[in-house]
Amino acid sequence: MRNIHLVYFSATFTTRKILREIARVMGGNVIEHDITCDRPSAKVMVDGEHDVLVAGAPVYAGRVPRQAAEALRAFSGNGGPAVIACVYGNRDYDDALAELQDIVDRQGFKTVAAGAFIARHCIFNDVAADRPDTDDMRKIDNFATECARLLASTPDVSALPEPTVKGNRPYKESKALPLFPSADAELCDGCQTCARQCPAGAIPEESPCQTDGDKCISCGRCTVICPRHARAFRGMPYEQIVDKFVKANAVRREPETFFPAPVNGPTA
């Protein structure tokens, strides 16, 4: 049985939910690496012969978050297989999956399967509000089952062609919306939970009602972990954009999965 090195950046915990489900269905001894706030202090060597990397990240403005890309450089694959997934909020994943594939390949892994899945949008929460839902989870399970079958039937993954994923190279320029969560000072009790768990270090512990817009990556983590629900995206220009964004992205998008050509096909 393979060890599964489960590596994820998951600010609002939906990427974690999806990646954990993939690892559970694939089966194996799961070694979990949460790189959202904690970066590896030393190189993590993944045994290319006996282990598999399952790596995932959210999509921010069509790209892999810089913090996730940097943290993934701590993992070394020695030719071992990688299953990758990006999670986006029903707008588009643009070049993020291609970028994630390139990141793990540069670290010595061989991408054998890739998927793009949908979860609630981290800024505009009314978009894909209830996702991943039951149908999503069924498709995630099917994807993981096919990944397990592929690995079990392929002793030497070096012989596999890499899946051709959607995305452009060079990647699109990352242009995030200048929208940052703010705190309601009347609700905030200064517990500093948001400051301690901010992936970008954008909230000062000495003044947790503040947000440093130069550092904030609009990941939404502070809005979901605040025990008093004091933090949210609000005010202008958020109110000017929210209705238009929700309407523009109301049509349901479905997961997309990619395998090497011999086993390529729908997993729904």
LORO-742291 format. One record per atom (N, C-alpha, C): y, x, z. Coordinates in steps of 0.1 Angstrom, whole numbers, padded with zeros to 4 digits, always signed. Layout:
<atoms>
YXZ
...
</atoms>
This chain:
<atoms>
-0012+0008+0000
+0000+0000+0000
+0013+0009+0000
+0022+0006-0009
+0034+0014-0010
+0043+0011+0001
+0051+0021+0005
+0063+0019+0013
+0074+0014+0004
+0081+0004+0009
+0093-0001+0001
+0105+0003+0009
+0113+0012+0002
+0126+0015+0008
+0136+0005+0003
+0140-0004+0012
+0149-0016+0009
+0163-0012+0012
+0171-0010+0002
+0185-0005+0004
+0194-0015-0001
+0204-0019+0007
+0213-0030+0002
+0227-0028+0009
+0237-0032+0001
+0251-0034+0006
+0253-0049+0006
+0256-0055+0017
+0256-0069+0018
+0267-0074+0028
+0279-0076+0023
+0290-0079+0032
+0288-0092+0039
+0284-0102+0031
+0283-0116+0036
+0269-0120+0038
+0259-0111+0037
+0245-0112+0041
+0237-0120+0030
+0243-0124+0019
+0234-0131+0009
+0226-0121+0000
+0232-0109-0003
+0224-0099-0009
+0213-0094-0001
+0215-0093+0012
+0204-0089+0021
+0193-0100+0021
+0197-0113+0021
+0187-0123+0020
+0178-0122+0008
+0185-0120-0004
+0177-0120-0016
+0169-0107-0017
+0174-0096-0013
+0166-0083-0013
+0154-0084-0004
+0156-0089+0008
+0145-0090+0018
+0134-0099+0012
+0138-0110+0005
+0128-0118-0001
+0120-0111-0012
+0127-0103-0020
+0120-0095-0030
+0110-0086-0024
+0114-0079-0013
+0105-0069-0007
+0094-0077+0000
+0096-0088+0006
+0085-0096+0013
+0075-0100+0003
+0079-0105-0009
+0069-0110-0019
+0062-0098-0025
+0069-0087-0028
+0062-0075-0034
+0051-0070-0024
+0053-0071-0011
+0043-0066-0002
+0044-0051+0000
+0042-0047+0012
+0042-0033+0015
+0049-0030+0029
+0049-0018+0033
+0056-0014+0045
+0071-0012+0042
+0079-0021+0047
+0093-0021+0044
+0101-0012+0053
+0108-0003+0047
+0118+0006+0055
+0132+0002+0051
+0139-0004+0060
+0152-0010+0056
+0164-0001+0058
+0173+0000+0049
+0185+0008+0049
+0197-0001+0046
+0204-0005+0056
+0216-0013+0054
+0228-0004+0052
+0233-0003+0040
+0244+0007+0037
+0257+0000+0037
+0258-0012+0042
+0271-0019+0042
+0282-0012+0050
+0278-0009+0062
+0288-0002+0071
+0283+0012+0075
+0270+0014+0075
+0264+0027+0079
+0260+0034+0067
+0265+0046+0065
+0261+0055+0054
+0251+0065+0059
+0241+0068+0051
+0231+0078+0056
+0238+0091+0058
+0235+0098+0069
+0241+0110+0073
+0234+0122+0066
+0222+0120+0061
+0215+0130+0054
+0207+0124+0042
+0202+0133+0033
+0195+0128+0022
+0182+0121+0026
+0179+0110+0019
+0167+0102+0022
+0158+0105+0010
+0147+0111+0012
+0137+0115+0002
+0127+0103+0001
+0126+0097-0011
+0117+0086-0013
+0105+0092-0021
+0093+0091-0016
+0081+0097-0022
+0079+0090-0035
+0081+0097-0046
+0079+0092-0059
+0065+0087-0063
+0055+0092-0056
+0042+0088-0059
+0037+0076-0051
+0042+0074-0039
+0037+0064-0031
+0047+0053-0027
+0060+0055-0029
+0070+0046-0025
+0077+0040-0037
+0085+0029-0034
+0093+0022-0043
+0106+0019-0037
+0117+0021-0045
+0130+0017-0040
+0133+0003-0045
+0138-0005-0036
+0143-0018-0039
+0158-0018-0035
+0167-0018-0045
+0181-0016-0042
+0189-0027-0047
+0199-0031-0039
+0208-0042-0044
+0222-0041-0039
+0231-0047-0046
+0245-0047-0042
+0252-0060-0048
+0263-0064-0042
+0270-0075-0048
+0279-0070-0059
+0284-0079-0067
+0293-0076-0078
+0307-0079-0074
+0316-0069-0074
+0330-0071-0072
+0338-0068-0084
+0344-0078-0090
+0352-0076-0102
+0344-0069-0113
+0331-0074-0114
+0323-0069-0125
+0316-0055-0123
+0318-0049-0111
+0313-0036-0108
+0306-0035-0095
+0298-0024-0093
+0292-0022-0080
+0303-0017-0071
+0304-0022-0058
+0314-0017-0049
+0313-0001-0047
+0325+0005-0047
+0325+0019-0046
+0317+0024-0034
+0318+0017-0023
+0312+0022-0010
+0296+0022-0012
+0291+0012-0020
+0277+0011-0022
+0273+0022-0031
+0280+0025-0042
+0277+0035-0051
+0276+0049-0044
+0286+0051-0035
+0286+0064-0028
+0274+0065-0019
+0271+0054-0012
+0260+0055-0002
+0246+0057-0009
+0245+0051-0021
+0232+0052-0028
+0229+0067-0033
+0240+0075-0033
+0238+0089-0037
+0230+0097-0026
+0228+0091-0015
+0220+0098-0004
+0205+0096-0007
+0201+0088-0016
+0187+0085-0018
+0182+0093-0030
+0171+0100-0029
+0165+0108-0040
+0151+0103-0043
+0148+0101-0056
+0136+0094-0060
+0124+0103-0065
+0127+0114-0070
+0116+0123-0075
+0107+0116-0085
+0113+0108-0094
+0106+0101-0104
+0099+0088-0100
+0102+0084-0088
+0095+0071-0083
+0102+0059-0089
+0095+0047-0088
+0100+0035-0093
+0111+0029-0085
+0120+0022-0092
+0131+0014-0086
+0131+0000-0091
+0133-0010-0082
+0136-0023-0086
+0150-0026-0081
+0159-0031-0090
+0173-0032-0087
+0177-0047-0089
+0187-0050-0081
+0193-0064-0082
+0208-0064-0079
+0215-0071-0086
+0229-0074-0083
+0231-0089-0080
+0240-0092-0071
+0242-0105-0067
+0257-0109-0069
+0259-0120-0076
+0273-0123-0080
+0276-0138-0077
+0289-0141-0077
+0293-0155-0073
+0295-0165-0084
+0286-0165-0094
+0286-0175-0104
+0296-0173-0115
+0304-0162-0114
+0314-0160-0125
+0307-0152-0136
+0304-0139-0133
+0297-0130-0143
+0294-0118-0135
+0283-0111-0139
+0280-0098-0133
+0285-0086-0142
+0290-0090-0154
+0296-0080-0163
+0288-0067-0164
+0293-0056-0159
+0286-0043-0161
+0279-0038-0148
+0279-0046-0138
+0274-0042-0125
+0259-0038-0125
+0251-0045-0132
+0237-0042-0132
+0234-0029-0140
+0241-0027-0151
+0240-0015-0158
+0245-0003-0150
+0255-0005-0143
+0260+0006-0134
+0250+0009-0123
+0244-0002-0117
+0235+0001-0106
+0222+0008-0112
+0218+0004-0124
+0207+0011-0130
+0210+0026-0132
+0222+0029-0137
+0226+0043-0139
+0227+0051-0126
+0231+0044-0115
+0232+0051-0102
+0219+0055-0097
+0209+0046-0098
+0196+0050-0092
+0189+0059-0102
+0191+0058-0115
+0185+0068-0124
+0190+0082-0121
+0203+0083-0119
+0208+0096-0116
+0203+0102-0104
+0198+0094-0095
+0192+0099-0082
+0178+0102-0083
+0172+0102-0095
+0159+0106-0098
+0148+0094-0097
+0153+0082-0098
+0144+0071-0098
+0142+0066-0112
+0131+0058-0114
+0128+0052-0127
+0129+0037-0125
+0140+0031-0131
+0141+0017-0130
+0130+0010-0138
+0123+0001-0131
+0112-0006-0138
+0114-0021-0139
+0124-0026-0131
+0127-0040-0132
+0141-0042-0126
+0148-0052-0132
+0162-0055-0127
+0164-0070-0128
+0173-0074-0119
+0176-0088-0118
+0191-0091-0114
+0196-0101-0119
+0210-0106-0115
+0209-0120-0109
+0213-0121-0097
+0211-0134-0090
+0224-0139-0084
+0224-0152-0081
+0237-0159-0077
+0237-0162-0063
+0248-0161-0057
+0250-0165-0043
+0265-0170-0041
+0268-0176-0030
+0281-0181-0028
+0292-0171-0030
+0302-0175-0037
+0313-0165-0040
+0320-0161-0027
+0322-0148-0025
+0327-0143-0012
+0342-0146-0009
+0349-0149-0020
+0363-0152-0018
+0366-0167-0019
+0360-0173-0030
+0362-0187-0033
+0349-0194-0029
+0348-0198-0017
+0335-0203-0011
+0330-0216-0017
+0338-0223-0024
+0333-0235-0030
+0326-0233-0043
+0326-0221-0048
+0319-0217-0060
+0305-0212-0056
+0294-0219-0061
+0280-0216-0058
+0278-0217-0043
+0284-0227-0037
+0285-0229-0022
+0271-0229-0015
+0261-0235-0022
+0248-0236-0015
+0238-0226-0021
+0242-0216-0027
+0233-0207-0033
+0232-0193-0026
+0220-0187-0026
+0208-0191-0034
+0201-0203-0028
+0198-0213-0037
+0191-0225-0033
+0176-0224-0035
+0169-0235-0034
+0155-0235-0035
+0150-0230-0049
+0157-0235-0059
+0153-0231-0073
+0156-0216-0075
+0167-0211-0069
+0169-0196-0070
+0158-0188-0063
+0154-0193-0051
+0144-0186-0043
+0131-0186-0051
+0128-0196-0058
+0115-0197-0066
+0116-0186-0077
+0127-0185-0083
+0128-0175-0094
+0129-0161-0088
+0134-0159-0077
+0134-0146-0070
+0120-0142-0067
+0112-0152-0061
+0098-0149-0058
+0090-0146-0071
+0093-0153-0082
+0086-0150-0094
+0089-0136-0099
+0102-0132-0098
+0106-0119-0102
+0099-0108-0093
+0098-0110-0080
+0091-0101-0072
+0076-0100-0074
+0070-0111-0077
+0056-0112-0080
+0053-0103-0093
+0062-0105-0103
+0060-0097-0115
+0062-0082-0113
+0072-0079-0104
+0074-0065-0101
+0062-0059-0094
+0056-0066-0085
+0044-0061-0078
+0032-0060-0088
+0031-0069-0097
+0020-0068-0107
+0022-0056-0116
+0035-0054-0120
+0038-0043-0129
+0034-0030-0122
+0038-0028-0110
+0036-0016-0103
+0021-0013-0100
+0014-0024-0097
+0000-0023-0094
-0008-0019-0107
-0003-0023-0118
-0011-0020-0131
-0006-0008-0138
+0004-0001-0132
+0010+0011-0138
+0010+0023-0129
-0001+0030-0128
-0001+0042-0119
+0010+0052-0122
+0013+0054-0135
+0023+0064-0138
+0035+0056-0145
+0046+0054-0137
+0057+0046-0142
+0065+0054-0152
+0063+0067-0152
+0071+0076-0162
+0068+0072-0176
+0057+0065-0179
+0053+0061-0192
+0060+0048-0196
+0066+0041-0187
+0072+0028-0190
+0086+0030-0196
+0089+0022-0206
+0103+0022-0211
+0112+0015-0200
+0124+0019-0199
+0133+0013-0190
+0137-0001-0195
+0139-0011-0187
+0144-0024-0192
+0158-0022-0197
+0161-0030-0207
+0174-0030-0213
+0182-0041-0206
+0191-0038-0198
+0199-0048-0190
+0212-0051-0197
+0218-0062-0193
+0231-0066-0199
+0242-0057-0193
+0252-0054-0201
+0263-0046-0195
+0267-0035-0205
+0280-0031-0203
+0286-0021-0212
+0287-0008-0206
+0286+0003-0214
+0288+0016-0210
+0298+0022-0221
+0309+0027-0217
+0315+0028-0204
+0317+0014-0198
+0317+0014-0184
+0319+0001-0177
+0334-0004-0178
+0335-0017-0176
+0349-0022-0175
+0357-0016-0164
+0370-0016-0166
+0378-0011-0155
+0378-0021-0143
+0376-0016-0131
+0375-0025-0120
+0389-0030-0116
+0392-0042-0117
+0405-0048-0114
+0403-0060-0104
+0403-0057-0092
+0401-0067-0082
+0413-0076-0080
+0411-0088-0077
+0422-0097-0074
+0429-0092-0061
+0442-0092-0060
+0449-0088-0048
+0449-0099-0037
+0437-0103-0033
+0435-0113-0023
+0428-0107-0011
+0435-0109+0000
+0429-0103+0013
+0429-0113+0024
+0418-0113+0032
+0418-0123+0043
+0428-0119+0053
+0433-0130+0060
+0442-0128+0071
+0437-0135+0083
+0443-0132+0094
+0438-0137+0107
+0448-0147+0113
+0443-0158+0118
+0451-0167+0126
+0453-0162+0140
+0465-0157+0143
+0468-0151+0156
+0465-0160+0168
+0466-0173+0166
+0463-0182+0177
+0448-0184+0179
+0440-0181+0169
+0426-0182+0171
+0420-0168+0175
+0425-0157+0170
+0420-0144+0173
+0421-0141+0188
+0410-0136+0194
+0410-0132+0208
+0410-0117+0209
+0411-0110+0198
+0411-0095+0199
+0397-0089+0202
+0386-0095+0198
+0373-0090+0202
+0369-0078+0193
+0376-0075+0182
+0374-0064+0174
+0361-0064+0166
+0354-0075+0166
+0342-0075+0158
+0345-0072+0143
+0355-0078+0138
+0358-0076+0124
+0362-0062+0121
+0369-0056+0130
+0373-0042+0128
+0361-0032+0128
+0352-0035+0137
+0340-0026+0138
+0331-0028+0126
+0331-0039+0120
+0321-0042+0109
+0327-0043+0096
+0340-0039+0094
+0346-0039+0081
+0341-0027+0073
+0334-0029+0061
+0329-0019+0053
+0339-0009+0048
+0351-0013+0047
+0362-0005+0041
+0371+0001+0052
+0369-0002+0065
+0378+0003+0075
+0392-0002+0073
+0393-0015+0069
+0407-0020+0065
+0413-0028+0077
+0406-0029+0088
+0411-0037+0099
+0413-0027+0111
+0425-0025+0116
+0426-0015+0127
+0422-0022+0140
+0414-0014+0148
+0409-0019+0161
+0420-0023+0170
+0430-0015+0170
+0441-0017+0179
+0450-0030+0175
+0448-0035+0163
+0455-0046+0159
+0447-0055+0149
+0436-0061+0154
+0426-0068+0145
+0432-0080+0137
+0444-0084+0140
+0450-0095+0132
+0455-0089+0119
+0456-0076+0117
+0462-0070+0106
+0451-0067+0095
+0455-0066+0083
+0446-0062+0072
+0453-0052+0063
+0447-0040+0061
+0453-0030+0053
+0449-0033+0038
+0459-0038+0031
+0456-0042+0017
+0453-0030+0008
+0456-0018+0012
+0453-0006+0004
+0438-0002+0005
+0432-0007+0016
+0418-0004+0019
+0409-0016+0016
+0414-0028+0019
+0405-0040+0018
+0399-0041+0004
+0386-0044+0004
+0379-0046-0009
+0375-0061-0011
+0381-0070-0002
+0380-0084-0004
+0365-0089-0004
+0357-0082+0005
+0343-0085+0005
+0340-0098+0013
+0349-0102+0022
+0347-0114+0029
+0339-0113+0042
+0335-0101+0045
+0326-0099+0057
+0333-0104+0070
+0346-0101+0071
+0353-0105+0084
+0354-0120+0085
+0354-0127+0073
+0355-0142+0074
+0342-0148+0079
+0331-0141+0077
+0318-0147+0081
+0313-0142+0095
+0318-0131+0100
+0314-0126+0113
+0323-0129+0124
+0335-0134+0121
+0344-0137+0132
+0339-0148+0141
+0336-0146+0154
+0331-0156+0162
+0340-0168+0164
+0353-0166+0162
+0363-0177+0164
+0368-0183+0151
+0362-0178+0140
+0366-0183+0127
+0381-0181+0124
+0386-0170+0129
+0401-0168+0128
+0404-0162+0115
+0395-0156+0108
+0398-0149+0095
+0394-0157+0083
+0403-0157+0073
+0400-0165+0061
+0409-0160+0050
+0405-0164+0037
+0414-0162+0026
+0423-0174+0026
+0436-0172+0027
+0446-0183+0027
+0459-0178+0022
+0468-0188+0022
+0482-0185+0018
+0484-0182+0003
+0496-0177+0000
+0499-0174-0014
+0495-0159-0016
+0489-0155-0028
+0487-0162-0040
+0474-0170-0040
+0466-0169-0029
+0453-0175-0029
+0453-0190-0033
+0463-0197-0027
+0464-0212-0030
+0467-0214-0045
+0474-0205-0051
+0478-0206-0065
+0466-0205-0074
+0456-0198-0070
+0444-0194-0078
+0432-0202-0076
+0430-0207-0063
+0417-0212-0059
+0412-0224-0068
+0420-0234-0070
+0416-0245-0078
+0412-0242-0092
+0420-0233-0098
+0417-0229-0112
+0404-0221-0113
+0402-0212-0103
+0390-0204-0103
+0377-0213-0101
+0378-0222-0091
+0367-0231-0089
+0363-0239-0101
+0373-0245-0108
+0370-0253-0119
+0365-0244-0131
+0370-0232-0132
+0366-0224-0143
+0351-0219-0142
+0346-0219-0129
+0333-0213-0126
+0324-0224-0120
+0326-0236-0124
+0318-0247-0118
+0304-0249-0125
+0303-0245-0137
+0290-0246-0144
+0280-0237-0138
+0268-0242-0135
+0258-0234-0128
+0253-0223-0138
+0252-0211-0133
+0246-0200-0140
+0232-0197-0133
+0223-0192-0141
+0210-0190-0136
+0207-0175-0135
+0197-0171-0127
+0193-0157-0126
+0188-0152-0139
+0190-0139-0141
+0185-0132-0153
+0177-0120-0148
+0165-0118-0154
+0157-0107-0150
+0153-0099-0163
+0150-0086-0160
+0148-0077-0171
+0136-0068-0167
+0126-0067-0176
+0114-0058-0175
+0113-0049-0187
+0104-0039-0186
+0101-0031-0198
+0096-0040-0209
+0098-0037-0221
+0095-0045-0232
+0081-0051-0232
+0070-0044-0229
+0057-0050-0229
+0055-0062-0220
+0063-0063-0209
+0061-0075-0200
+0073-0083-0200
+0083-0081-0209
+0095-0088-0209
+0093-0103-0211
+0100-0111-0204
+0099-0126-0206
+0105-0133-0194
+0106-0146-0195
+0112-0154-0185
+0104-0154-0172
+0110-0154-0161
+0103-0155-0148
+0105-0167-0140
+0111-0177-0147
+0114-0190-0141
+0101-0198-0139
</atoms>
